[in-house]
Amino acid sequence: MASSYDPIDQRFMECPLYEKIAKQIEQQVHEGIFLPGAKIPSVRKSSKQMEVSVATVLQAYSLLEDRGVIKARPQKGYFVQENQLQALPLAKITPTKNDGSIHALLRRLLHASQDENIIQFGAAIPKSQFLPIRQLQRSVGRLMRLEPEICAAYEFTPGSPSLRRQIAIRMLDSGCQLQPDDITITLGCQNALMLSLQVVAKAGDTIAIESPAYHGVLQAIEVLNLKAVEIPCSPSTGIDLALLESAAIEWNIKACIVTPNNQNPVGATLNQQARQQLIDQSITHNFTLIEDDVYGELSYADRRERALKADDKQGTVIYCSSFSKSIAPGFRIGWVVGGRFQTQIEHYAYVQSLAIPTLTQTAIANFLENGAYDRHLRKTRLAYQDNLARCQALIEEHFPAGTQTSSPKGGFLLWVILPDSINAMTLHTQALEKDIGVLPGLAFSLTAQFSHHFRLNYALNWDNKTDAALKELGRLCQQQIQPQTPQQIQA
């Protein structure tokens, strides 16, 4: 294994052999030869490759563990730490335009997500048992009986006053002091994100995004003809603020789209120090923060995480959210708090959609007002935690050695990192043949990253059929590592 270090570097030449080996492997990690979560060669294999003693390799691996580069897993070997994704050199982070391939991929995947016969691990849509369907049914039925004209009436932008008032009350939990006039109702969070991008950027401008990113952001960037700078996002710590800082210095970034709570797809939640640093960076480098908080209400902690908008003193944060993940996906009710961009956002919203359905806005406002939402959330969060534990246990038991998962603190999405020899698109294709849907990692980046990653939705009715489907995914992964024998194929 040849060293990538300059042979005339005297300090490198004089350091102990085990340290040279450690530096060599660390450099390979930084260069992306060994990806986050990937297994590195065993001690014995490295000993043979480098023609050094096993004891020397063990010393090098121990040093790499101390530096947080690799981690030992009992009886499985050594693996690159997940957060090594943050160590990618800036030269690899450049503005990119969507060539349309992501759109084509997602169109196929979303079509599959509508098939009732498929177990939907792929779509980020909770099953109806996790939604207050009966309460909404009663609310809609009552409105239709007592106020039938509600279906004919327009609720012009900025939306229902009663709903905006209820949203302002709910956002007190996130630390935001708002008036109903600060809020514009939108057609879901995707519409809120689109409006936000339209008011802060024009075609050809550069936007910083998390990587992996919510695929709706990638589609918005394509439609608006923008460029994206993908900033690595660790499942444990969130967006890499050091690389965001460097990117902001290198390029004229107009905005940064960030999900501080339960990021889709990796589940990361930023700590308070990181949140303040992010706001400070946006002020220093004059870019707008677009906060996607669609999973904020689904935190497993006793108390909801504070929104970035709560600490926005200079109007640099646009806040976007919706009720699609917690109340009613089909109602398509979201909202945006635009701050100094509010007037322009309202104008764009009016021009594009004129009005938002009155019936659905009123039904959700009534549901929020009667106090049922908090009870619903408590019950749902507990169910999601149980499903997450069951899901992770099955993956640990049935997936190949070296498979890793994120550890979300809320929401219902799990980021699965497979050994680098497994192709997630192949898994997706094979799984569909078994009526199982997964969303491969290629859908979460404009570049060819995350080829051995996939996102898994665990907001499902967890029964024996769901168990069997997840075990089958594990078997398909094992099959990519160990091709079937003729006897297995016949069986």
TORPAVO-671217 format. One record per residue (C-alpha): x, y, z. Coordinates in steps of 0.25 Angstrom, whole numbers, plus 2048, in hexadecimal, padded with zeros to 3 digits. Layout:
<recs>
XYZ/...
</recs>
This chain:
<recs>
800800800/80880C7FB/808819804/8028267FE/80C82E807/818835801/82482C803/82D838806/82483D812/82E83A81D/82483A828/81D82F821/82982781F/82E82882D/820824834/81E816838/81980B82E/80C80A835/809819834/80D819825/80380E823/7F881582B/7FB822823/7FA81A816/7EC814819/7E782281E/7EB828811/7E481D80A/7D7820812/7D882F80F/7DA82C800/7CD823800/7D48167FD/7CE81180A/7C081780C/7B8819819/7B380C81F/7BC804816/7C57F981B/7D47FA81A/7DD7EE817/7DF7E5823/7EB7E682C/7F17D9826/7EE7DD817/7F47EB81A/8007E4820/8027DC813/8007E780A/8097F1811/8137E6815/8137EA823/8107E3830/8027E1835/8077E9842/80A7F5839/7FD7F5832/7F67F4840/7FD800845/7F9808838/7EB80483A/7EB807848/7F0815845/7E581783A/7DB813845/7E081D84E/7DF828843/7D1824840/7D481F832/7D0811834/7C880883E/7CA7FA842/7BD7F1841/7BF7E4849/7C07D8841/7BE7E0834/7CA7E8832/7CE7F7830/7C580182A/7C6810826/7BE81982F/7B181F829/7B682D82C/7C282C823/7B8831819/7BB83E81E/7CA83D81B/7C883E80C/7D2848806/7CB855801/7D08537F3/7C68487F2/7BA8517F6/7B785A7E9/7AA8607E4/7A28567DC/7968577D3/78B84C7D3/78B8457C5/77D8407C7/7818327CB/77D8337D9/76F8387D4/76E82B7CB/7728227D6/7688287E0/75D8287D6/75F8197D5/7608177E4/75481F7E7/74C8187DD/74F80B7E4/74C8117F2/73D8127ED/73C8037EC/7347FE7F8/73A7F07F6/7487F57F9/74E7F6807/752804807/75F80580E/763810804/75881B804/759825810/74A823813/74581E820/73A81381F/72C818823/72D811831/73781C835/72E827830/72182D837/71882882C/70C826835/70D83483B/70F83B82E/703833828/6FA838833/6FF846831/6FD846822/6EF83F823/6EB84A82D/6EF855824/6E884F818/6DB84E820/6DB85C827/6E386481D/6E185D80F/6E586A808/6F386980D/6F6860801/6F386C7F8/6FA8777FF/70887B7FC/71287D807/71B887800/72A888804/73088980E/72587F813/71B87C81E/71C88682A/71887B834/72387182F/72E87C82F/72A87F83D/72B871841/73886F83A/73D87C841/73987584F/74086884B/74D86F847/74E874855/753866859/75F86884F/762876855/75C87E84A/75488A84E/74B88D842/73F89483E/73588D834/73989882A/74789282A/742885824/73E881816/737874813/73C86C808/73A85F800/743857809/75185980D/7568577FF/74E8637FA/75486B806/762867802/76086B7F4/75A8787F7/76687B801/7708787F6/7698807EC/76A88D7F4/77888B7F8/77F8867EB/77E8877DC/78287D7D1/79187A7D2/79287E7E0/7998747EA/79286E7F6/799866801/791859805/79484D80E/799840808/792837808/786841805/77783F805/77483C7F7/7698477F6/7748517F8/77C84B7EC/77084C7E3/76D85A7E7/77B85E7E3/7798577D6/76C85E7D3/77286C7D7/77F86A7CF/78886C7DB/7958667DF/79785E7EC/7A385D7F5/7A28507FC/7A785180B/7A9843812/79F84081D/7A3837828/79882E82E/79D83283C/7A184083B/79984682E/79F84F824/7AE851824/7AF860828/7BE861825/7BC85D816/7AF866815/7B887181A/7C386E810/7B886D805/7B287A808/7C0881807/7C387A7FA/7B587C7F3/7AA8877F3/7A087E7FB/7928847FA/78C87B804/78E86E80C/78286480E/78485D81B/77B853824/780855832/77684B838/77683D833/77C83F826/77783781A/77D82D817/78882C822/78083082E/78A83A833/78684483E/78F850840/79485484E/791862853/7A0867851/79F862842/79286A840/798877845/7A487583C/79C872830/79487F832/7A1887835/7A7882828/79A886820/79C894825/7AB895823/7AA88F815/79D896811/79588A80D/786886811/78387A819/777872815/773869820/76C85C81D/76585882A/75B84E825/75F84382F/76184D83B/754849842/75883A841/76483B84B/76582F855/76A839860/76083E86A/76284C865/762850857/76F856851/77086584F/76F86A841/77A87283A/76F87D838/76E87E847/77C884848/77B88C83B/77E89B83F/7818A0831/77789A828/781890822/778884824/76C87F81C/764874823/75C86981B/75485E821/74785681F/73D84C825/74084281A/748839823/74083A830/73183C82C/72D83B81E/736839812/72B83A808/72684780D/73384E808/733859813/74085F816/74586D81A/750877819/755882822/75D88B818/761897821/7668A2818/76289A80C/754898811/74D8A2807/75489C7FB/75188E7FF/743891801/7438977F3/74988B7ED/7408827F4/7348897EF/73888A7E1/73C87B7E1/7308757E8/7268807EB/7208797F7/72286D800/716863802/70D86980D/70785C812/715856815/71A86281C/70E863825/70E855828/71C85582D/71A862835/70E85C83C/71784F83F/722858845/71886084D/712855855/71F85085A/71F842854/72C84584C/735844858/72F83785C/73083184E/73F83584E/74282F85B/73C822856/743822849/75182584E/751819857/74C81084B/757816843/76281384D/75D80584F/75D80383F/76B80883F/7707FF849/76A7F3842/76F7F8835/77D7F9839/77D7EC840/7797E5834/7837EC82B/78E7E8835/78A7D9835/7877D8826/78F7E281E/79E7DF81A/7A97E2824/7AD7F1823/79F7F6821/79D803829/79180B82C/78E819831/78981B83F/77E82683C/77882D848/76B830842/76382E835/76182082E/76D81F824/779816826/78681881D/78C80B81A/79B80A816/79E7FC810/7AC7F780D/7B27FE801/7B17F17F8/7A27F27F9/79A7FA7EE/78E8017F4/7888037E6/7897F47E3/7837F17F1/7777FB7ED/7757F37E0/7757E67E6/76D7EA7F2/7627EF7E9/7617E27E3/75D7DD7F1/7537E87F3/75C7F07FC/7607FE7FA/76C8057FF/7728137FB/7818117F6/78B81B7FA/78D8217EC/7808287EE/7868317F9/7928387F1/79583F7E4/7A18377E3/7A48287E2/7A58267F1/79E81D7FB/79E8117F2/79E8077FD/79480F806/78580F807/77A81680F/77080E816/76281281B/75E80B828/75081282A/74A805826/7407FC82C/74B7F2832/7467E4830/74B7D782C/74A7DB81D/7537E7820/75D7DF828/75E7D581C/7607E1812/76B7E781A/7727D981B/7707D780C/7787E480A/7837DF813/7837D280B/7847DA7FD/7907E1803/7977D5807/7947CF7FA/79C7DB7F3/7A87D77FC/7A77C87FA/7A17C47ED/7977B97EE/79B7AB7EB/7937A37E0/78D79B7EC/7887A87F2/7827AD7E5/77B7A07E3/7757A17F1/
</recs>
